[in-house]
Amino acid sequence: MSDSGNGALIEVRNVQKRYGRKRVLDGVNLAVPQGKVMALLGANGAGKSTLMRVISGLAKPDRGEVVLGGVALRNAGHELRRYIGLVAHGPLLYDNLSAWENLLFFARLYDIQQPEPRVEAVLHAVDLWARRRDAVRTYSRGMTQRLAIGRAILHDPPVLLLDEPDTGLDPASAETLARLIRALGASNRAILLTTHNLERALEWSDSVSLLVDGKIGHCEPTAALTSNKLQRWLTQGSVGT
């Protein structure tokens, strides 16, 4: 997979998606460059999770296209999935298995050569090496989320999609997750994440986009934003104001 001409690893071009008569996405355009983190905000039901599913290839757009690293998703084969890491609302982990066993299982699914060193490296990266032999069912919410991210980056994908990874986390776990996301974003990945927490959106990202009325209503660098401005975006709920 090669970089696209404008340096973006994630490009969404005029994507539209309906469920029945309801138009959830109505011409969404966004781009996330390599090495950057974008936070996607929006009210409940705004279509954030739908957009994540479209970008990950789990749902097909009715119109428009998704381009990952210069390759149109609709023209790509199954191999393109290897370039995507997804953390959705469910962690997709086996509770009765340990962290080591979970990641070793997924490493074999991805046909990772020499899986044990890779699993060890990921467990260190998500700060779970000391608990690698413990069953996932004994983990806190924050630990489970970190392991879910470990599963998502196990095959070293350049595109990482995090759908509300901070839900239910206490402040200490959220800070640990923030450090992990910052480290991952600096390692030549493009990360798109959703959150309802405005302060975390500002802290974790390089840019923030607002999804409203099925479109990207605002998109600005994080350095130019404040939590008050983000709150005004959400309150006004209009495009381009």
PyMOL commands that set and color helices and strands:
alter all, ss='L'
color gray80, all
select helices_A, chain A and resi 48-56+73-75+78-83+99-109+115-125+129-131+136-138+141-153+171-185+198-204+222-224+227-236
alter helices_A, ss='H'
color red, helices_A
select strands_A, chain A and resi 8-19+22-33+37-41+63-68+71-72+84-87+159-163+190-194+207-212+215-221
alter strands_A, ss='S'
color yellow, strands_A
deselect
rebuild
show_as cartoon
